[in-house]
Amino acid sequence: MDIQAEKIQLVKLLLETENLDIIKSIKTIFKQNKEFDFWDELSAEQKYEIEKASIEIENGEIIDYDSFMQKHR
């Protein structure tokens, strides 16, 4: 059975059930399996700094690690 057929079968079972515990269990499964995106946890300032750094990289405004470290030793 392909994935689309499996989904349809699950939808049918869900629509036919009157068991609230089953529905709650399914909701819990979906909540647990939601992928975590660290971006949503960042502050506005952190997001700004990352976006700013990305633009600097695109513009070639970079320094290699060894050059940076030589200046700060």
Steps between C-alpha positions, in 0.01 A plus 500: 500500500641842409517796735198679354283192546627468858407862570152452357449190712610688813268790421209259463579338833532837668169622360322186614628496857314652790779413742642828631806323642601384152464853363706642788767235446526586131530871582776422750691301239487787255610752763795281601609449142494867408850591392681745721623812325762683704429819303166536680682499834740784413447858611444774244853628567652156439307462175615846390866417569479173306332671203758780510786247501343318207490822298864572589600153378309551174684831451838335558558683827678209663831424671646151521542350845881506512519869405243585765683305768837660418355843574363389837792301643 
